[in-house]
Amino acid sequence: MSSTHKGKLIVFSAPSGSGKTTIVRYLLGKEDLNLEFSISCTTRAPRGEEIDGKDYYFISWEDFKKHIKAEDFVEWEEVYTDNFYGTLKTEVERIWAKGKHVIFDIDVAGGLRIKRKFPEETLAVFVKPPSVDELKRRLKERSTESEDKINMRIAKAHVELATAPQFDRIIKNYDLDTAKEESYQLVKDFISK
């Protein structure tokens, strides 16, 4: 990937249910930030209202493997058994070519990989939920997943929370409006550097 661009990479990572997606959507609505969403590839099936090419690029496991072999990904991983997620280099280049900054709503491990690959260009933000109990409550309220899936996410959340200190900044999402405002200021300061 060329490094002649002026684009920045804004990474938002957090356990499922922390509110990172809501914060990222809010930031995307702020035109002065000049952000565009990085669409990840995944091998999982669409959930609910998800649209291919907008929420994710839904691809087959065979295609995903081809991309790994060709080293097309900035980062990729198996998030849950047989559920692969990855960011294509072409996606980042597509957004940079428009003169925009890239914003990621991404798993913790993926977020840290991007930070390691592009230490100067990346702002890595960890969104911290009030508590694991609150996470569980939010995931149950969504009611898009089985009890088993929710328990898997909660187990993963414990591991993910331990990585928070490796991020540039931690935003505590105890109050959503406050978290949105803090995130906005943080991103604004970073891209104006």
N, C-alpha and C positions, 0 to 999 in steps of 0.2 A: 504494500500500500504506500502511496506517495505521501511524503510528509511536507509537501509544498502548500497544503491547504492552511486555512486559518481557523478551521472548525474545531469546536471543543466537543468533548464527550461528557455527558451528564448521566451518571449512573444512579438509579434509585433501586436499592435492594432492601429486602425485609422478609420476615416470615409471612406466609399466606395469612391474609386477614388483618395486616397491620395498617392498611389504608394507603399503601404506596401507589396503587393504581389510581385512586381518587386524587392524590396529590399530583401525580404525573399528568392526569387529564386537565387539572386546574392550570398547571404550568404551560401546557400546550395551548391553552386558551389565551395566554398572555402574549400578544403579538410582539411586544418590545423585546421579548427574549429570543425570538427568531429560532424556535425549536421545531424539530420534526421527530416524530416517533420512529424508533428503530423497530421494525417488524421482525420478530424472531421466527425461525423455522421450528416446527415441532412434528413429531410422528404421532402425537395423540389425536383423537377425533375432536371435532369442534364441540364446544359445550354451549348449550343455550342459544343465544343470539349471535355467537361469534361468526365473523365473516372472513373467508380466505382472502388474503391480500390486504386486509385491513387490521384485523386483530393478530393474526398469525399467517404464515405461509404453511398450510397443512400439506406435508409431503410424506411419501412412503418411506419406510425404513430402508429400502433398497436405495432410494435417491439420497437419503441422508448419509448412508455409508459411502456413496460415490463422492459426495461433497467432502467427507472426512479425508478420504484417500487423496483427493485433489487439493487438500489444504485450503478449501474455500472459506473456512470459518475463522472469524476473529476469536471466537470461543464456542465451545459446545460441551454438553455433558448429558449423562443419563440422570435425570432428576429423580425419577422413580423407575422401577424396573420396566424396561421397554418403552419408557417415555423419554424421548430424547428432545433436547432443545438446543438451538444454536443460533448465532448471529453471523450472517454472511458478510464477507468483506464488501461485496457489491452493494449491500444495503447501506453501509456506512459511506461508501464512495458516492452512492446515488444522492444522499442527503448533503454531503459536503459539496458536491458539484452544484447544488442549488444555492450554495452560500449560506447554508443553515447549520446550526449546531444539532448534534444528535442526542436525543434523550432515550434512556433505556429504563424499562420497568422489568427488572431481571432478577433471577435467582442470586442468592448471596455468592455462591462459588463463581458464577459467571461474571458477576460484577467485579469481584476481586481480580479475576483473570484479565479483564479489560484494563483495570487500573495498572496491573503489572506490565501489560504490553504497551500502554500509552501513559506513562506516569505523569508527563507534563500536561497533556491535553485533557486529562480526566479529572472530574470531580466525582468522588464516590461517596454517596450519602446512604446511611443506614437509617431506616425508619423503625423506631422502637415502639412497640405497643405498650400500653399501660402495664399489662401483665399477661401471663400465659392463659390465665382463666378468662380474661377479657377476649383474648384471641379465640378461644374455644367457643365463647358465646357468639362472637361475630361469624365464625365459620358455620355454626349451627343455624344462625339466622338466615344465612345465604340459602341454606337447604338445597344446594346443588349437588351435594355429595353424601355418600353413605357414612355411617358412623365409623367404619373401618378407615376410610379415606381421611376423615377428620382426625382420627387418632394418629394416623401416619404423619399428617401435617403438624400435629402438636409435638410429636416426638422429634420431628425435624426442626421445629421452631427452637427447641432447647439448644440444639447444636448450633443453629444459625445465630441465636442471640449471643453466643460465646464469641462469634467473629466480629461483633460490632466494633471493638477497638481498632481493628485493622482498616476501618474506613476513615476517610478524611474528616467526615462530620457525622454526628448522630443527631437526628431530629426525633424528639419524643412526641409521638402522636397521642397525647392525652386529651387534647382538645383539637379537633380537626381544623378549625379556622386559624388557630395559632400556628399549627404545623404547616398549613398552606402558606401563610404569610412568611414564616421563617424560611421555608424552602424557596420562596420567591426571592427574598433578599439575598440568600446564599448563592443562588444561581446567577442572579443579576450581577453581584459582585464578581463572581468567578469569570463570567464571559466578558466583563468590561476590563479585565486585566490585560 
